[in-house]
Every structure is written in C-alpha cells, then in structure tokens.
Amino acid sequence: MESARATQLESVAMGKLKIRIERAQCVGNARCHAVAEHLYPLDQDGYVAIDGFEVAPGDELMARRGARACPERIITIIEDED
C-alpha cells in the first residue's frame, strides 16, 4: 500500500496542480474549508473567497481532499504536466 501512495505522490509532483473554483455556484457548505482552511478561505458570509490557486508543493493532498469535499462539485482540479 505504501508504494501505491508513493507513486501517487510522485505523479502529482511531476506537474503543477491548480484549483479552479466556480465561486458564483458556492452555496456556503464550507466543507472545503473544513478540510483545508489554509487553502480554501471563506468570505465574511461563509462562502469560498477565491476563484482558484496554484497548489504549493506539499499541499497537493489537502487541495484534492478539499475539492472532493465540495458537495456542489464546483471545485476543479487541473493537472499540468510540465
């Protein structure tokens, strides 16, 4: 199991990971924030406050978890292979 996880992390590290968020469709569940608050900040009304970001090295797993936590599926993971 450890080798599968290492392979997954290596494949992520090879390209840049970006997150795109359709803010207008956010309904304020804040599950992304609950999973990774440092990556998915909220505005004063409890809605996601950003349109997206480039994921810093080491934050890939939490960015993916935050995206998967969104019940509205408004967070898209974009993998660039460089």
CORHURA-V83315 format. One record per run of one state. SS is the DSSP state (helix for helix, strand for strand, loop for the rest). FROM is the first residue (numbers start at 1). TO is the last residue. If there is no record, write none. Layout:
# CORHURA-V83315
SS;FROM;TO
SS;FROM;TO
This chain:
# CORHURA-V83315
loop;1;1
helix;2;14
strand;15;21
loop;22;22
helix;23;25
loop;26;30
helix;31;35
loop;36;41
strand;42;42
loop;43;47
strand;48;48
loop;49;51
strand;52;54
loop;55;59
helix;60;69
loop;70;74
strand;75;81
loop;82;82
